[in-house]
Amino acid sequence: MSGAYLVRPVRHTLAEAAALLAVEHKSLGDSPYTAREILEVLRRPEHYAYVACLGSTVVGFCSCFEMASDQGSRLELDMLGVLPAHRRRGLGTALVRTSMSEALRRGVREFRAAVAVDNVASHLVFVGAGLV
């Protein structure tokens, strides 16, 4: 990861949920959710998310949740988004690795990410994070 970027846990505030929604709109397309609905998801105990910030501006995020599996728990890497102007700087990989590290700390040993076949950027991120 380059520059003065910081990866940190998401804050459970309406302002932070709105920031994630803005990144989602610009990086992934329109979202059917409101900032309040995103905040409700962020507050669930099985859910955790990290943001990449440049100064106080959220420029990327990784949203994950744990669910039961045959091996105990599995981390589902649900959404990953980085603003186009901040791509190709290692932010996606840093967000995924941070999420995986937290999951390992919590005892999770199985990981899964569903990615569209034509989403080359996400495939590269997951390879860089050691998932493929």
Backbone as ProteinMPNN parsed JSONL, in Angstrom:
{"seq_chain_A": "MSGAYLVRPVRHTLAEAAALLAVEHKSLGDSPYTAREILEVLRRPEHYAYVACLGSTVVGFCSCFEMASDQGSRLELDMLGVLPAHRRRGLGTALVRTSMSEALRRGVREFRAAVAVDNVASHLVFVGAGLV", "coords_chain_A": {"N_chain_A": [[0.856, -1.171, 0.0], [0.575, 2.183, -0.822], [1.736, 5.549, -0.08], [0.009, 7.896, 2.079], [-2.075, 6.406, 3.087], [-4.484, 4.892, 5.272], [-5.59, 1.961, 6.814], [-8.345, 0.968, 8.62], [-10.658, -0.193, 11.206], [-14.134, 0.011, 10.428], [-16.206, 2.702, 11.495], [-19.064, 2.689, 13.529], [-21.146, 4.581, 12.644], [-23.598, 6.853, 11.315], [-22.551, 8.667, 9.498], [-20.203, 7.372, 8.632], [-21.331, 5.098, 7.452], [-22.655, 6.344, 5.347], [-20.429, 7.248, 3.944], [-19.302, 4.793, 3.106], [-21.371, 3.975, 1.439], [-21.191, 5.932, -0.548], [-18.68, 5.303, -1.68], [-19.297, 2.762, -2.593], [-21.249, 3.357, -4.562], [-19.685, 4.759, -6.448], [-17.709, 2.949, -7.122], [-18.771, 0.382, -7.492], [-21.259, 0.638, -8.587], [-24.81, 1.39, -8.516], [-26.397, 1.101, -5.338], [-28.882, -0.772, -3.621], [-29.376, -0.049, -1.05], [-29.854, 2.099, 1.83], [-28.051, 4.578, 3.743], [-28.733, 4.244, 6.435], [-29.647, 1.583, 6.474], [-27.284, 0.269, 5.807], [-25.781, 0.935, 8.06], [-27.178, -0.546, 10.009], [-26.457, -3.156, 9.225], [-23.673, -3.011, 9.606], [-23.555, -2.96, 12.364], [-24.149, -5.507, 13.219], [-23.168, -8.402, 15.075], [-21.791, -10.508, 13.788], [-20.694, -9.352, 11.631], [-18.07, -7.532, 10.102], [-16.086, -4.756, 9.055], [-13.679, -2.952, 7.132], [-12.078, 0.127, 6.399], [-10.34, 2.05, 3.942], [-8.516, 4.942, 4.186], [-7.706, 8.225, 3.077], [-6.293, 10.703, 4.587], [-9.014, 12.125, 6.129], [-10.869, 11.064, 4.473], [-12.837, 8.452, 3.254], [-11.823, 6.038, 1.018], [-11.981, 3.473, 0.196], [-13.274, 0.149, 0.909], [-13.83, -2.939, 2.711], [-16.116, -5.384, 3.25], [-17.256, -7.849, 5.43], [-18.49, -11.012, 6.703], [-19.027, -13.453, 9.264], [-19.897, -16.875, 9.146], [-21.448, -19.995, 10.0], [-19.751, -23.088, 9.342], [-18.753, -26.342, 8.099], [-16.241, -26.655, 9.165], [-16.243, -25.06, 11.388], [-16.169, -21.893, 11.538], [-16.654, -19.631, 8.818], [-15.254, -17.066, 6.862], [-16.904, -14.773, 4.966], [-16.125, -12.87, 2.329], [-17.667, -10.2, 1.505], [-18.164, -7.647, 0.182], [-16.105, -5.514, -1.734], [-14.627, -2.515, -2.382], [-13.018, 0.135, -4.074], [-12.357, 3.486, -4.681], [-12.151, 4.631, -8.052], [-10.005, 6.478, -8.631], [-8.113, 5.779, -6.766], [-7.207, 3.262, -7.132], [-5.044, 0.413, -7.857], [-2.985, 0.688, -6.047], [-2.592, -0.99, -4.012], [-4.558, -0.978, -2.086], [-6.957, -2.515, -2.058], [-5.919, -5.117, -1.659], [-4.681, -4.716, 0.84], [-6.936, -4.175, 2.42], [-8.345, -6.635, 2.234], [-6.443, -8.411, 3.322], [-6.227, -7.381, 5.933], [-8.824, -7.865, 6.861], [-8.822, -10.671, 6.754], [-6.796, -11.245, 8.61], [-7.973, -10.364, 11.004], [-10.095, -12.169, 11.092], [-8.694, -14.607, 11.379], [-7.595, -14.133, 13.898], [-9.907, -14.292, 15.365], [-10.429, -16.943, 15.234], [-11.313, -18.068, 12.864], [-10.929, -20.219, 10.09], [-11.521, -20.747, 7.511], [-12.131, -19.354, 4.318], [-13.993, -17.387, 1.985], [-14.752, -15.911, -1.126], [-16.939, -14.489, -3.374], [-16.757, -13.772, -6.7], [-17.388, -12.034, -9.677], [-16.85, -13.456, -12.892], [-15.819, -11.762, -14.85], [-14.624, -9.75, -13.389], [-11.79, -8.667, -13.216], [-10.053, -7.058, -11.698], [-10.787, -7.541, -8.978], [-10.219, -10.277, -8.863], [-7.42, -10.198, -9.095], [-6.791, -8.869, -6.713], [-7.637, -10.754, -4.77], [-5.958, -12.897, -5.378], [-3.514, -11.656, -4.785], [-3.837, -11.411, -2.059], [-3.617, -13.963, -1.258], [-5.716, -15.783, -1.508], [-6.318, -17.365, -3.681]], "CA_chain_A": [[0.0, 0.0, 0.0], [1.443, 3.34, -0.975], [1.315, 6.861, 0.376], [-0.458, 8.181, 3.43], [-3.341, 5.721, 3.32], [-4.639, 4.191, 6.539], [-6.671, 0.981, 6.872], [-8.834, 0.899, 9.998], [-12.028, -0.71, 11.314], [-15.197, 0.967, 10.148], [-16.897, 3.254, 12.662], [-20.499, 2.41, 13.453], [-21.862, 5.856, 12.643], [-24.339, 7.111, 10.085], [-21.64, 9.341, 8.566], [-19.317, 6.365, 8.04], [-22.169, 4.29, 6.559], [-22.858, 7.159, 4.146], [-19.159, 7.24, 3.208], [-19.225, 3.493, 2.436], [-22.357, 3.996, 0.364], [-20.638, 6.763, -1.625], [-17.645, 4.512, -2.354], [-19.986, 1.689, -3.313], [-21.869, 3.935, -5.761], [-18.669, 5.155, -7.434], [-16.821, 1.851, -7.513], [-19.5, -0.842, -7.825], [-22.556, 0.938, -9.188], [-25.865, 1.761, -7.579], [-26.732, 0.196, -4.245], [-30.289, -0.674, -3.242], [-29.456, 0.228, 0.379], [-29.663, 3.45, 2.347], [-27.0, 4.645, 4.76], [-29.272, 3.659, 7.677], [-29.643, 0.123, 6.328], [-25.881, -0.156, 5.89], [-25.404, 1.047, 9.466], [-27.748, -1.708, 10.704], [-25.607, -4.308, 8.904], [-22.37, -2.809, 10.255], [-23.685, -3.188, 13.809], [-24.371, -6.926, 13.523], [-21.954, -8.963, 15.686], [-21.068, -11.397, 12.878], [-20.212, -8.537, 10.52], [-17.052, -6.52, 10.328], [-15.654, -4.076, 7.843], [-12.522, -2.068, 7.229], [-12.036, 1.185, 5.398], [-9.064, 2.669, 3.596], [-8.72, 6.39, 4.22], [-6.658, 9.179, 2.751], [-6.714, 11.742, 5.512], [-10.301, 11.764, 6.735], [-11.77, 10.632, 3.405], [-12.914, 7.02, 2.972], [-11.614, 5.815, -0.415], [-12.175, 2.054, -0.082], [-13.796, -0.636, 2.025], [-14.038, -4.374, 2.587], [-17.194, -5.784, 4.143], [-17.198, -9.3, 5.631], [-19.261, -11.564, 7.806], [-18.744, -14.842, 9.619], [-21.04, -17.776, 9.189], [-21.093, -21.365, 10.378], [-19.355, -24.013, 8.28], [-18.391, -27.667, 8.614], [-14.98, -26.52, 9.892], [-16.401, -24.106, 12.482], [-16.642, -20.622, 10.994], [-16.096, -19.228, 7.527], [-15.348, -15.643, 6.567], [-17.419, -14.439, 3.64], [-15.716, -11.545, 1.878], [-18.926, -9.847, 0.867], [-18.03, -6.53, -0.755], [-14.813, -4.836, -1.775], [-14.707, -1.391, -3.305], [-12.018, 1.201, -3.975], [-12.644, 4.53, -5.658], [-11.287, 4.485, -9.228], [-8.794, 7.308, -8.564], [-7.199, 5.248, -5.749], [-6.916, 1.858, -7.446], [-3.685, 0.011, -8.272], [-2.051, 1.151, -5.015], [-2.543, -2.007, -2.973], [-5.583, -0.782, -1.056], [-7.838, -3.682, -2.013], [-5.18, -6.21, -1.021], [-4.518, -4.378, 2.26], [-8.243, -4.341, 3.067], [-8.642, -8.066, 2.338], [-5.503, -9.016, 4.285], [-6.616, -6.938, 7.275], [-10.037, -8.621, 7.199], [-8.431, -12.06, 6.999], [-6.039, -11.283, 9.87], [-8.949, -10.278, 12.098], [-10.821, -13.443, 11.12], [-7.791, -15.602, 11.971], [-7.524, -13.826, 15.328], [-11.178, -14.728, 15.941], [-10.517, -18.394, 15.134], [-11.816, -18.5, 11.558], [-9.887, -20.875, 9.295], [-12.022, -20.948, 6.15], [-12.42, -18.07, 3.686], [-14.642, -17.485, 0.683], [-15.129, -14.671, -1.802], [-17.624, -14.705, -4.648], [-16.352, -12.696, -7.603], [-17.826, -12.225, -11.06], [-15.78, -13.942, -13.768], [-15.221, -10.652, -15.595], [-14.078, -8.755, -12.46], [-10.355, -8.955, -13.192], [-9.416, -6.329, -10.595], [-11.0, -8.272, -7.724], [-9.452, -11.526, -8.942], [-6.023, -9.873, -8.788], [-6.714, -8.564, -5.279], [-7.742, -11.983, -3.991], [-4.701, -13.628, -5.599], [-2.497, -10.949, -4.012], [-4.07, -11.647, -0.629], [-3.37, -15.375, -0.982], [-6.953, -16.562, -1.483], [-6.459, -18.237, -4.857]], "C_chain_A": [[0.897, 1.228, 0.0], [0.865, 4.584, -0.312], [0.847, 6.914, 1.808], [-1.812, 7.54, 3.708], [-3.312, 5.01, 4.665], [-5.8, 3.216, 6.399], [-7.055, 0.835, 8.337], [-10.219, 0.272, 10.015], [-13.042, 0.395, 11.015], [-15.787, 1.457, 11.471], [-18.389, 3.031, 12.472], [-21.294, 3.696, 13.624], [-22.591, 6.015, 11.314], [-23.441, 7.786, 9.048], [-20.716, 8.34, 7.879], [-20.103, 5.463, 7.088], [-22.426, 5.045, 5.258], [-21.591, 7.202, 3.298], [-18.969, 5.919, 2.467], [-20.183, 3.445, 1.249], [-21.845, 4.816, -0.826], [-19.557, 6.016, -2.4], [-18.297, 3.404, -3.165], [-20.603, 2.209, -4.609], [-20.827, 4.208, -6.843], [-17.803, 4.0, -7.914], [-17.565, 0.617, -8.0], [-20.814, -0.589, -8.548], [-23.574, 1.255, -8.119], [-26.122, 0.672, -6.552], [-28.218, 0.334, -3.929], [-30.479, -0.236, -1.792], [-29.321, 1.709, 0.682], [-28.53, 3.413, 3.364], [-27.485, 4.036, 6.078], [-29.283, 2.134, 7.614], [-28.221, -0.432, 6.404], [-25.411, -0.104, 7.333], [-25.953, -0.129, 10.273], [-26.906, -2.958, 10.46], [-24.266, -4.192, 9.619], [-22.418, -3.14, 11.742], [-23.935, -4.647, 14.184], [-23.079, -7.545, 14.055], [-21.148, -9.866, 14.756], [-20.427, -10.639, 11.715], [-19.046, -7.669, 10.962], [-16.561, -5.983, 9.011], [-14.471, -3.184, 8.166], [-12.615, -1.043, 6.124], [-10.596, 1.594, 5.161], [-9.334, 4.162, 3.496], [-7.479, 7.118, 3.732], [-7.036, 10.432, 3.514], [-8.002, 11.295, 6.175], [-11.31, 11.241, 5.711], [-11.7, 9.127, 3.19], [-12.818, 6.838, 1.458], [-11.783, 4.347, -0.8], [-12.726, 1.347, 1.136], [-13.827, -2.111, 1.67], [-15.043, -4.759, 3.665], [-17.237, -7.303, 4.216], [-18.182, -9.727, 6.709], [-18.868, -13.013, 8.015], [-20.033, -15.637, 9.578], [-20.552, -19.177, 9.512], [-20.718, -22.172, 9.142], [-19.03, -25.356, 8.918], [-17.116, -27.618, 9.45], [-15.068, -25.539, 11.062], [-17.011, -22.818, 11.98], [-15.948, -20.343, 9.671], [-16.266, -17.719, 7.394], [-15.811, -15.482, 5.129], [-16.974, -13.014, 3.33], [-16.827, -11.051, 0.961], [-18.781, -8.755, -0.184], [-16.662, -5.901, -0.608], [-14.937, -3.721, -2.793], [-13.627, -0.372, -3.018], [-12.358, 2.221, -5.056], [-11.672, 4.428, -6.831], [-9.981, 5.279, -9.161], [-7.746, 6.765, -7.595], [-6.85, 3.779, -5.984], [-5.462, 1.683, -7.862], [-2.62, 0.551, -7.311], [-1.962, 0.169, -3.864], [-3.612, -1.89, -1.91], [-6.514, -1.976, -0.938], [-7.179, -4.85, -1.31], [-5.006, -5.949, 0.468], [-5.831, -4.559, 3.02], [-8.584, -5.815, 3.258], [-7.725, -8.726, 3.356], [-5.851, -8.625, 5.717], [-7.854, -7.701, 7.741], [-9.704, -10.064, 7.535], [-7.66, -12.196, 8.307], [-6.97, -11.231, 11.071], [-9.72, -11.585, 12.216], [-9.963, -14.541, 11.742], [-7.682, -15.399, 13.475], [-8.776, -14.322, 16.041], [-11.389, -16.234, 15.81], [-11.058, -18.931, 13.826], [-10.663, -19.104, 10.76], [-10.31, -21.12, 7.854], [-12.46, -19.595, 5.588], [-13.092, -18.299, 2.34], [-14.974, -16.092, 0.167], [-15.79, -15.042, -3.119], [-17.343, -13.502, -5.538], [-16.849, -13.021, -9.008], [-16.625, -12.598, -11.933], [-15.08, -12.79, -14.48], [-14.635, -9.555, -14.702], [-12.595, -9.044, -12.233], [-9.681, -8.282, -12.007], [-9.58, -7.069, -9.272], [-10.262, -9.599, -7.719], [-7.994, -11.274, -8.574], [-5.833, -9.563, -7.307], [-6.724, -9.848, -4.465], [-6.528, -12.886, -4.192], [-3.595, -12.989, -4.767], [-2.621, -11.164, -2.521], [-3.896, -13.116, -0.258], [-4.603, -16.25, -0.958], [-7.091, -17.537, -2.645], [-5.168, -18.979, -5.099]], "O_chain_A": [[1.872, 1.291, 0.749], [-0.329, 4.66, -0.024], [1.23, 6.093, 2.641], [-2.607, 8.075, 4.482], [-2.258, 4.583, 5.136], [-6.872, 3.589, 5.924], [-6.199, 0.606, 9.192], [-10.887, 0.204, 8.983], [-12.814, 1.566, 11.32], [-15.854, 0.707, 12.446], [-18.908, 3.174, 11.365], [-22.013, 3.879, 14.606], [-22.237, 5.385, 10.317], [-23.555, 7.509, 7.854], [-20.472, 8.445, 6.678], [-19.595, 5.1, 6.027], [-22.414, 4.446, 4.183], [-21.667, 7.193, 2.07], [-18.523, 5.917, 1.319], [-19.838, 2.933, 0.184], [-22.047, 4.433, -1.979], [-19.514, 6.08, -3.629], [-17.894, 3.139, -4.297], [-20.488, 1.559, -5.649], [-21.059, 3.922, -8.018], [-17.225, 4.067, -8.999], [-17.047, -0.123, -8.836], [-21.419, -1.525, -9.07], [-23.232, 1.374, -6.943], [-26.071, -0.52, -6.857], [-28.757, 1.44, -3.966], [-31.613, -0.066, -1.344], [-28.754, 2.473, -0.1], [-28.105, 2.34, 3.793], [-26.708, 3.375, 6.767], [-28.961, 1.47, 8.599], [-27.991, -1.485, 7.0], [-24.713, -1.011, 7.786], [-25.254, -0.655, 11.139], [-26.667, -3.734, 11.385], [-23.776, -5.173, 10.179], [-21.412, -3.56, 12.313], [-23.93, -4.982, 15.369], [-22.001, -7.245, 13.541], [-19.934, -9.98, 14.921], [-19.703, -11.225, 10.91], [-19.043, -7.137, 12.072], [-16.61, -6.66, 7.984], [-14.286, -2.729, 9.295], [-13.159, -1.308, 5.052], [-9.747, 1.501, 6.048], [-10.261, 4.593, 2.81], [-6.351, 6.677, 3.951], [-7.974, 11.14, 3.147], [-8.068, 10.196, 6.725], [-12.471, 11.004, 6.045], [-10.618, 8.583, 2.968], [-13.614, 7.399, 0.704], [-11.735, 4.006, -1.982], [-12.662, 1.862, 2.252], [-13.848, -2.489, 0.499], [-14.835, -4.487, 4.848], [-17.253, -7.975, 3.185], [-18.642, -8.919, 7.514], [-18.439, -13.705, 7.092], [-21.106, -15.144, 9.925], [-19.38, -19.499, 9.317], [-21.27, -21.984, 8.058], [-19.035, -25.484, 10.142], [-16.928, -28.444, 10.344], [-14.044, -25.222, 11.668], [-18.231, -22.659, 11.991], [-14.814, -20.761, 9.438], [-17.3, -17.167, 7.769], [-15.187, -15.991, 4.198], [-17.397, -12.066, 3.992], [-16.911, -11.437, -0.205], [-19.229, -8.922, -1.319], [-16.132, -5.772, 0.495], [-15.311, -3.961, -3.941], [-13.351, -0.052, -1.862], [-12.616, 1.86, -6.205], [-10.487, 4.165, -6.626], [-8.945, 4.782, -9.601], [-6.608, 7.234, -7.596], [-6.259, 3.133, -5.118], [-4.756, 2.642, -8.173], [-1.493, 0.833, -7.717], [-1.328, 0.456, -2.848], [-3.583, -2.627, -0.924], [-6.83, -2.404, 0.172], [-7.793, -5.503, -0.467], [-5.165, -6.863, 1.277], [-5.828, -5.048, 4.149], [-9.061, -6.208, 4.323], [-8.186, -9.523, 4.173], [-5.776, -9.459, 6.619], [-7.92, -8.133, 8.892], [-10.242, -10.622, 8.492], [-7.855, -13.168, 9.038], [-6.783, -11.965, 12.041], [-9.972, -12.057, 13.325], [-10.459, -15.326, 12.55], [-7.676, -16.364, 14.24], [-8.708, -14.729, 17.2], [-12.425, -16.749, 16.232], [-11.245, -20.14, 13.69], [-9.555, -18.568, 10.755], [-9.531, -21.648, 7.061], [-13.079, -18.793, 6.287], [-12.804, -19.273, 1.644], [-15.414, -15.219, 0.914], [-15.244, -15.831, -3.89], [-17.647, -12.363, -5.182], [-16.737, -14.159, -9.465], [-15.518, -12.102, -11.723], [-13.868, -12.841, -14.689], [-14.191, -8.527, -15.213], [-12.201, -9.59, -11.203], [-8.816, -8.886, -11.372], [-8.614, -7.211, -8.521], [-9.734, -10.009, -6.685], [-7.399, -12.048, -7.824], [-4.827, -9.952, -6.714], [-5.904, -10.014, -3.563], [-6.114, -13.572, -3.258], [-2.823, -13.692, -4.115], [-1.629, -11.108, -1.795], [-4.01, -13.481, 0.912], [-4.549, -17.363, -0.434], [-7.914, -18.45, -2.584], [-5.075, -19.766, -6.042]]}, "name": "protein", "num_of_chains": 1, "seq": "MSGAYLVRPVRHTLAEAAALLAVEHKSLGDSPYTAREILEVLRRPEHYAYVACLGSTVVGFCSCFEMASDQGSRLELDMLGVLPAHRRRGLGTALVRTSMSEALRRGVREFRAAVAVDNVASHLVFVGAGLV"}
